[in-house]
Amino acid sequence: MGPMVAWEYALLVRRYQGQGRNFHVSFVWYAPDGSRKDITAYGDTAIAHLNRAGREGWELVSAAEDVNNVQGSTEVHRYHLKRPMA
């Protein structure tokens, strides 16, 4: 067996909140060290953010979605990513 690969993990969260034509989409990056950063300004789609993360060596592991349509609409998409530790 070869050496084991050590992984680090991160989380990209897309949050959509809105009602009718009034809505707001935000993206937050949760880094392996536990820090949190609003990265909304880097792109307006999940694909743009995932492609940016991919260029930095991150691989998508799983995705999950929560939808609450009681009083307007709220969607939260979570993208779990990993990459080998340097």
N, C-alpha and C positions, 0 to 999 in steps of 0.2 A: 504494500500500500504506500502511496505517496504521502506527502505532508498534507495535513488537514488544512482546509481553507477557513480562515476566520472572516466572518461577515460583519458589516455594520448596516444598520437599518435606518430608514427615514420614512416620513409620512407626508404626503401632499394632501391637503384638504381643500376641496372646492365647495363653497357655500353659496347657494342661490336663495335669495329671499325676495319675495315680491308679491304683488297683488295687482292683477290687471296689467297695465302698461308700465307700472312703477316697479322696478326690480333693481337689485344690486347683486353682483357676482364678485366674490372675493376668493383669493387663494392664499393659503398659509402653509409654509414649509416648516416641518418639525425635524430638526437636524439630529444626528446621532448623539450629540452631546446634550440633548434636551432643550436646546434653545429653540425659539419660535420666531419666524420672520414673515411679515406680510409681503408676499411677492406678486401681488395683483398687478403691479405696474409692468411686470415682465411679459405679460401676454393676456389675452382675453379668452383663451380656450384651454381646456385641460390638455389637449394634444400639444399645444405650444409649450406648456410647462413640462410635460412628460418628455418631449423631444430635447428640451434644454437639459433636463436631468440625465437623459440617456447620453448626451455628449459629455457629461461629467462622470460617466461610468456606472450610473444607476440602472438597475433592471427592475421592471415592474413585476412584483410577486403576486399581488392580489388587489382587487378593487371591491368596494362595498358601497351601497347607496341606501340612505334613509330618506324617506319622503313623508312630509306631514302636510296634509292639505286642509287642516282644520282652520280657519281664519287666514285665508291667503295661502301662499305656497312657500314651503321651505324644503330645499333639497340639500343634503350633505353627501358629497362623494368623497370617499377616502381611498387613496392610492398608496399601497404599501410597497416600498422599494428596498432593494439591497444592493450592495456592491462589496467586493473583496476589500478587506482592510489593507492599507498600504504597509 
